[in-house]
Amino acid sequence: MTPRLLAVPLMCLALCLASPALAQGSSDAAFEDLARQWAHVNYEIKNPKAEAVAARELAAQAEAAGRKWPGRAEPLAWEALALLCEADARHNFSSLQLVGKAHTLLEQAARIDPNALGPGVIYANIGSLYSELPGFPVSFGDARKAKIYLDKALAANPSGLDSNYFYGDYLYRQGQPSKAIEALEKALQAPARPGRPLADSGRKWEANQLLDKIRRKEKLSDAEDSRRKPA
């Protein structure tokens, strides 16, 4: 059997060169192809080195789509999300630079069409960056700005998967576990998005993982409180 890492260069070549939608000039098909590839890179590639390489190639393909269709938000947003995949896979000092570039691209995409990837999706991803990253001087994390963008995402799609998942994650980080559980449970009830089965299942898996984490901590906290109560 061929080791997985030996197949990476061929996979990356396919990502960069074998995109019929991009070559044939169909913008909608090309953007759908980027969406499918992002879900594959983000949720199906388990080896961090392979994920980082594939994410870099996907970002290059999205950048090429942006040159072919200037003025469209979709390629900017998919390039950003690919860079975030790479940053997460590398998990080193260079990740901060990748995240910074992704943030800039997402802001540009939001100014063109904040609903290009679906109602609230771009706003939700910007909000998550402000929520998850450390603040100045390390990075640009800012809980106040996170809330602003996440509120915009929820206003655009109150029952959306991404808007509620990222809001739940924000609430958990802000020390509001009960409200976080409500938001995450709502994310799990979000309607399916046409053509996005892998992205939906992957995001709902993340929501379930975070829910389990919060509930375990809540049980431990309740148990600790009961032990401290006088007999």
LUMGUDREN-568182 format. One record per residue (C-alpha): residue in one letter; chain; x, y, z. Coordinates in nm, 2 decimals, decimal comma. Layout:
% residues N
pt type=a	mol=A	xx=X	yy=Y	zz=Z
...
This chain:
% residues 231
pt type=m	mol=A	xx=0,00	yy=0,00	zz=0,00
pt type=t	mol=A	xx=0,13	yy=0,35	zz=-0,08
pt type=p	mol=A	xx=0,19	yy=0,55	zz=0,23
pt type=r	mol=A	xx=-0,05	yy=0,85	zz=0,26
pt type=l	mol=A	xx=0,22	yy=1,11	zz=0,25
pt type=l	mol=A	xx=0,37	yy=0,98	zz=-0,07
pt type=a	mol=A	xx=0,04	yy=1,05	zz=-0,24
pt type=v	mol=A	xx=0,03	yy=1,42	zz=-0,13
pt type=p	mol=A	xx=0,22	yy=1,57	zz=-0,43
pt type=l	mol=A	xx=-0,02	yy=1,39	zz=-0,67
pt type=m	mol=A	xx=-0,32	yy=1,51	zz=-0,47
pt type=c	mol=A	xx=-0,19	yy=1,87	zz=-0,47
pt type=l	mol=A	xx=-0,13	yy=1,86	zz=-0,84
pt type=a	mol=A	xx=-0,49	yy=1,75	zz=-0,89
pt type=l	mol=A	xx=-0,61	yy=2,04	zz=-0,67
pt type=c	mol=A	xx=-0,41	yy=2,29	zz=-0,86
pt type=l	mol=A	xx=-0,44	yy=2,17	zz=-1,22
pt type=a	mol=A	xx=-0,74	yy=1,94	zz=-1,26
pt type=s	mol=A	xx=-1,03	yy=2,17	zz=-1,19
pt type=p	mol=A	xx=-1,25	yy=2,14	zz=-1,49
pt type=a	mol=A	xx=-1,49	yy=2,41	zz=-1,36
pt type=l	mol=A	xx=-1,21	yy=2,66	zz=-1,33
pt type=a	mol=A	xx=-1,06	yy=2,57	zz=-1,67
pt type=q	mol=A	xx=-1,40	yy=2,58	zz=-1,85
pt type=g	mol=A	xx=-1,49	yy=2,92	zz=-1,71
pt type=s	mol=A	xx=-1,80	yy=2,84	zz=-1,50
pt type=s	mol=A	xx=-1,79	yy=3,06	zz=-1,19
pt type=d	mol=A	xx=-2,07	yy=2,89	zz=-1,00
pt type=a	mol=A	xx=-1,93	yy=2,54	zz=-1,07
pt type=a	mol=A	xx=-1,58	yy=2,66	zz=-0,98
pt type=f	mol=A	xx=-1,69	yy=2,80	zz=-0,65
pt type=e	mol=A	xx=-1,89	yy=2,48	zz=-0,57
pt type=d	mol=A	xx=-1,57	yy=2,28	zz=-0,64
pt type=l	mol=A	xx=-1,38	yy=2,50	zz=-0,40
pt type=a	mol=A	xx=-1,64	yy=2,44	zz=-0,14
pt type=r	mol=A	xx=-1,62	yy=2,06	zz=-0,18
pt type=q	mol=A	xx=-1,24	yy=2,06	zz=-0,17
pt type=w	mol=A	xx=-1,24	yy=2,28	zz=0,14
pt type=a	mol=A	xx=-1,47	yy=2,03	zz=0,32
pt type=h	mol=A	xx=-1,24	yy=1,74	zz=0,21
pt type=v	mol=A	xx=-0,92	yy=1,92	zz=0,33
pt type=n	mol=A	xx=-1,08	yy=2,04	zz=0,66
pt type=y	mol=A	xx=-1,26	yy=1,72	zz=0,76
pt type=e	mol=A	xx=-1,12	yy=1,42	zz=0,58
pt type=i	mol=A	xx=-0,74	yy=1,47	zz=0,57
pt type=k	mol=A	xx=-0,62	yy=1,36	zz=0,91
pt type=n	mol=A	xx=-0,24	yy=1,39	zz=0,87
pt type=p	mol=A	xx=-0,14	yy=1,75	zz=0,97
pt type=k	mol=A	xx=0,14	yy=1,76	zz=0,71
pt type=a	mol=A	xx=-0,08	yy=1,64	zz=0,43
pt type=e	mol=A	xx=-0,35	yy=1,88	zz=0,54
pt type=a	mol=A	xx=-0,12	yy=2,18	zz=0,54
pt type=v	mol=A	xx=0,01	yy=2,10	zz=0,19
pt type=a	mol=A	xx=-0,34	yy=2,04	zz=0,05
pt type=a	mol=A	xx=-0,47	yy=2,36	zz=0,21
pt type=r	mol=A	xx=-0,19	yy=2,56	zz=0,06
pt type=e	mol=A	xx=-0,27	yy=2,42	zz=-0,29
pt type=l	mol=A	xx=-0,64	yy=2,49	zz=-0,24
pt type=a	mol=A	xx=-0,56	yy=2,85	zz=-0,14
pt type=a	mol=A	xx=-0,36	yy=2,89	zz=-0,46
pt type=q	mol=A	xx=-0,65	yy=2,76	zz=-0,66
pt type=a	mol=A	xx=-0,90	yy=3,00	zz=-0,49
pt type=e	mol=A	xx=-0,66	yy=3,28	zz=-0,56
pt type=a	mol=A	xx=-0,65	yy=3,19	zz=-0,93
pt type=a	mol=A	xx=-1,03	yy=3,19	zz=-0,93
pt type=g	mol=A	xx=-1,02	yy=3,54	zz=-0,78
pt type=r	mol=A	xx=-0,80	yy=3,66	zz=-1,07
pt type=k	mol=A	xx=-1,04	yy=3,50	zz=-1,32
pt type=w	mol=A	xx=-1,35	yy=3,64	zz=-1,16
pt type=p	mol=A	xx=-1,24	yy=3,97	zz=-0,99
pt type=g	mol=A	xx=-1,50	yy=4,14	zz=-0,78
pt type=r	mol=A	xx=-1,65	yy=3,82	zz=-0,65
pt type=a	mol=A	xx=-1,66	yy=3,74	zz=-0,28
pt type=e	mol=A	xx=-1,65	yy=3,36	zz=-0,31
pt type=p	mol=A	xx=-1,29	yy=3,31	zz=-0,41
pt type=l	mol=A	xx=-1,16	yy=3,55	zz=-0,15
pt type=a	mol=A	xx=-1,36	yy=3,37	zz=0,12
pt type=w	mol=A	xx=-1,25	yy=3,02	zz=0,01
pt type=e	mol=A	xx=-0,89	yy=3,13	zz=-0,01
pt type=a	mol=A	xx=-0,92	yy=3,26	zz=0,35
pt type=l	mol=A	xx=-1,08	yy=2,94	zz=0,48
pt type=a	mol=A	xx=-0,81	yy=2,73	zz=0,31
pt type=l	mol=A	xx=-0,54	yy=2,95	zz=0,48
pt type=l	mol=A	xx=-0,71	yy=2,89	zz=0,81
pt type=c	mol=A	xx=-0,69	yy=2,51	zz=0,75
pt type=e	mol=A	xx=-0,32	yy=2,55	zz=0,68
pt type=a	mol=A	xx=-0,27	yy=2,76	zz=0,99
pt type=d	mol=A	xx=-0,45	yy=2,51	zz=1,21
pt type=a	mol=A	xx=-0,26	yy=2,21	zz=1,05
pt type=r	mol=A	xx=0,08	yy=2,38	zz=1,09
pt type=h	mol=A	xx=0,01	yy=2,51	zz=1,44
pt type=n	mol=A	xx=0,34	yy=2,71	zz=1,46
pt type=f	mol=A	xx=0,45	yy=3,07	zz=1,45
pt type=s	mol=A	xx=0,38	yy=3,10	zz=1,08
pt type=s	mol=A	xx=0,02	yy=3,03	zz=1,16
pt type=l	mol=A	xx=-0,04	yy=3,38	zz=1,29
pt type=q	mol=A	xx=0,07	yy=3,53	zz=0,95
pt type=l	mol=A	xx=-0,17	yy=3,29	zz=0,77
pt type=v	mol=A	xx=-0,45	yy=3,39	zz=1,00
pt type=g	mol=A	xx=-0,38	yy=3,75	zz=0,95
pt type=k	mol=A	xx=-0,40	yy=3,72	zz=0,57
pt type=a	mol=A	xx=-0,72	yy=3,51	zz=0,61
pt type=h	mol=A	xx=-0,88	yy=3,78	zz=0,82
pt type=t	mol=A	xx=-0,80	yy=4,04	zz=0,56
pt type=l	mol=A	xx=-0,95	yy=3,83	zz=0,28
pt type=l	mol=A	xx=-1,27	yy=3,76	zz=0,48
pt type=e	mol=A	xx=-1,32	yy=4,13	zz=0,55
pt type=q	mol=A	xx=-1,28	yy=4,20	zz=0,18
pt type=a	mol=A	xx=-1,53	yy=3,93	zz=0,10
pt type=a	mol=A	xx=-1,78	yy=4,07	zz=0,35
pt type=r	mol=A	xx=-1,76	yy=4,41	zz=0,20
pt type=i	mol=A	xx=-1,85	yy=4,26	zz=-0,14
pt type=d	mol=A	xx=-2,11	yy=4,01	zz=-0,04
pt type=p	mol=A	xx=-2,13	yy=3,89	zz=0,32
pt type=n	mol=A	xx=-2,37	yy=3,61	zz=0,23
pt type=a	mol=A	xx=-2,17	yy=3,48	zz=-0,06
pt type=l	mol=A	xx=-2,11	yy=3,14	zz=0,11
pt type=g	mol=A	xx=-2,45	yy=3,13	zz=0,26
pt type=p	mol=A	xx=-2,64	yy=3,37	zz=0,50
pt type=g	mol=A	xx=-2,42	yy=3,47	zz=0,79
pt type=v	mol=A	xx=-2,13	yy=3,23	zz=0,71
pt type=i	mol=A	xx=-1,86	yy=3,49	zz=0,64
pt type=y	mol=A	xx=-1,96	yy=3,70	zz=0,94
pt type=a	mol=A	xx=-1,96	yy=3,39	zz=1,16
pt type=n	mol=A	xx=-1,60	yy=3,30	zz=1,05
pt type=i	mol=A	xx=-1,48	yy=3,66	zz=1,11
pt type=g	mol=A	xx=-1,64	yy=3,65	zz=1,45
pt type=s	mol=A	xx=-1,48	yy=3,32	zz=1,54
pt type=l	mol=A	xx=-1,14	yy=3,47	zz=1,46
pt type=y	mol=A	xx=-1,19	yy=3,76	zz=1,69
pt type=s	mol=A	xx=-1,32	yy=3,51	zz=1,96
pt type=e	mol=A	xx=-1,05	yy=3,25	zz=1,94
pt type=l	mol=A	xx=-0,73	yy=3,45	zz=1,88
pt type=p	mol=A	xx=-0,53	yy=3,61	zz=2,16
pt type=g	mol=A	xx=-0,55	yy=3,99	zz=2,18
pt type=f	mol=A	xx=-0,29	yy=4,26	zz=2,13
pt type=p	mol=A	xx=0,02	yy=4,24	zz=2,12
pt type=v	mol=A	xx=0,01	yy=3,87	zz=2,01
pt type=s	mol=A	xx=-0,28	yy=3,89	zz=1,76
pt type=f	mol=A	xx=-0,60	yy=4,08	zz=1,70
pt type=g	mol=A	xx=-0,84	yy=3,88	zz=1,92
pt type=d	mol=A	xx=-1,12	yy=4,10	zz=2,06
pt type=a	mol=A	xx=-1,43	yy=3,96	zz=2,24
pt type=r	mol=A	xx=-1,63	yy=4,28	zz=2,17
pt type=k	mol=A	xx=-1,57	yy=4,26	zz=1,79
pt type=a	mol=A	xx=-1,64	yy=3,89	zz=1,80
pt type=k	mol=A	xx=-1,99	yy=3,96	zz=1,94
pt type=i	mol=A	xx=-2,06	yy=4,23	zz=1,68
pt type=y	mol=A	xx=-1,98	yy=3,99	zz=1,39
pt type=l	mol=A	xx=-2,16	yy=3,69	zz=1,55
pt type=d	mol=A	xx=-2,47	yy=3,90	zz=1,61
pt type=k	mol=A	xx=-2,46	yy=3,99	zz=1,23
pt type=a	mol=A	xx=-2,43	yy=3,63	zz=1,15
pt type=l	mol=A	xx=-2,73	yy=3,53	zz=1,36
pt type=a	mol=A	xx=-2,93	yy=3,82	zz=1,22
pt type=a	mol=A	xx=-2,86	yy=3,69	zz=0,87
pt type=n	mol=A	xx=-2,94	yy=3,33	zz=0,96
pt type=p	mol=A	xx=-3,09	yy=3,27	zz=1,31
pt type=s	mol=A	xx=-3,12	yy=2,90	zz=1,26
pt type=g	mol=A	xx=-2,79	yy=2,86	zz=1,07
pt type=l	mol=A	xx=-2,53	yy=2,59	zz=1,14
pt type=d	mol=A	xx=-2,22	yy=2,81	zz=1,13
pt type=s	mol=A	xx=-2,38	yy=3,11	zz=1,30
pt type=n	mol=A	xx=-2,50	yy=2,91	zz=1,60
pt type=y	mol=A	xx=-2,19	yy=2,69	zz=1,62
pt type=f	mol=A	xx=-1,95	yy=2,98	zz=1,63
pt type=y	mol=A	xx=-2,18	yy=3,17	zz=1,87
pt type=g	mol=A	xx=-2,19	yy=2,87	zz=2,10
pt type=d	mol=A	xx=-1,81	yy=2,85	zz=2,10
pt type=y	mol=A	xx=-1,79	yy=3,22	zz=2,18
pt type=l	mol=A	xx=-2,03	yy=3,19	zz=2,47
pt type=y	mol=A	xx=-1,83	yy=2,90	zz=2,61
pt type=r	mol=A	xx=-1,51	yy=3,10	zz=2,59
pt type=q	mol=A	xx=-1,69	yy=3,39	zz=2,76
pt type=g	mol=A	xx=-1,78	yy=3,16	zz=3,06
pt type=q	mol=A	xx=-2,15	yy=3,12	zz=2,97
pt type=p	mol=A	xx=-2,18	yy=2,74	zz=2,94
pt type=s	mol=A	xx=-2,56	yy=2,72	zz=2,97
pt type=k	mol=A	xx=-2,62	yy=2,96	zz=2,68
pt type=a	mol=A	xx=-2,34	yy=2,79	zz=2,48
pt type=i	mol=A	xx=-2,53	yy=2,46	zz=2,51
pt type=e	mol=A	xx=-2,84	yy=2,63	zz=2,38
pt type=a	mol=A	xx=-2,66	yy=2,77	zz=2,08
pt type=l	mol=A	xx=-2,49	yy=2,44	zz=2,00
pt type=e	mol=A	xx=-2,81	yy=2,24	zz=2,03
pt type=k	mol=A	xx=-2,96	yy=2,49	zz=1,79
pt type=a	mol=A	xx=-2,67	yy=2,44	zz=1,55
pt type=l	mol=A	xx=-2,73	yy=2,06	zz=1,55
pt type=q	mol=A	xx=-3,09	yy=2,13	zz=1,45
pt type=a	mol=A	xx=-2,99	yy=2,35	zz=1,15
pt type=p	mol=A	xx=-3,14	yy=2,24	zz=0,82
pt type=a	mol=A	xx=-2,92	yy=2,07	zz=0,56
pt type=r	mol=A	xx=-2,74	yy=2,29	zz=0,31
pt type=p	mol=A	xx=-2,78	yy=2,18	zz=-0,05
pt type=g	mol=A	xx=-2,46	yy=2,04	zz=-0,19
pt type=r	mol=A	xx=-2,28	yy=2,06	zz=0,15
pt type=p	mol=A	xx=-2,33	yy=1,72	zz=0,32
pt type=l	mol=A	xx=-1,96	yy=1,68	zz=0,42
pt type=a	mol=A	xx=-1,93	yy=2,03	zz=0,55
pt type=d	mol=A	xx=-2,26	yy=2,00	zz=0,74
pt type=s	mol=A	xx=-2,16	yy=1,66	zz=0,90
pt type=g	mol=A	xx=-1,81	yy=1,79	zz=0,99
pt type=r	mol=A	xx=-1,95	yy=2,11	zz=1,15
pt type=k	mol=A	xx=-2,21	yy=1,91	zz=1,35
pt type=w	mol=A	xx=-1,94	yy=1,67	zz=1,46
pt type=e	mol=A	xx=-1,75	yy=1,98	zz=1,60
pt type=a	mol=A	xx=-2,06	yy=2,10	zz=1,77
pt type=n	mol=A	xx=-2,12	yy=1,76	zz=1,93
pt type=q	mol=A	xx=-1,75	yy=1,75	zz=2,05
pt type=l	mol=A	xx=-1,78	yy=2,10	zz=2,21
pt type=l	mol=A	xx=-2,12	yy=2,01	zz=2,37
pt type=d	mol=A	xx=-1,97	yy=1,69	zz=2,52
pt type=k	mol=A	xx=-1,68	yy=1,90	zz=2,65
pt type=i	mol=A	xx=-1,90	yy=2,16	zz=2,81
pt type=r	mol=A	xx=-2,14	yy=1,90	zz=2,97
pt type=r	mol=A	xx=-1,85	yy=1,70	zz=3,12
pt type=k	mol=A	xx=-1,71	yy=2,02	zz=3,27
pt type=e	mol=A	xx=-2,06	yy=2,11	zz=3,40
pt type=k	mol=A	xx=-2,10	yy=1,77	zz=3,57
pt type=l	mol=A	xx=-1,76	yy=1,80	zz=3,73
pt type=s	mol=A	xx=-1,84	yy=2,14	zz=3,86
pt type=d	mol=A	xx=-2,18	yy=2,02	zz=4,00
pt type=a	mol=A	xx=-2,01	yy=1,73	zz=4,17
pt type=e	mol=A	xx=-1,74	yy=1,96	zz=4,32
pt type=d	mol=A	xx=-2,01	yy=2,20	zz=4,45
pt type=s	mol=A	xx=-2,21	yy=1,91	zz=4,61
pt type=r	mol=A	xx=-1,89	yy=1,79	zz=4,79
pt type=r	mol=A	xx=-1,84	yy=2,14	zz=4,93
pt type=k	mol=A	xx=-2,19	yy=2,17	zz=5,07
pt type=p	mol=A	xx=-2,21	yy=2,11	zz=5,45
pt type=a	mol=A	xx=-2,38	yy=1,79	zz=5,56
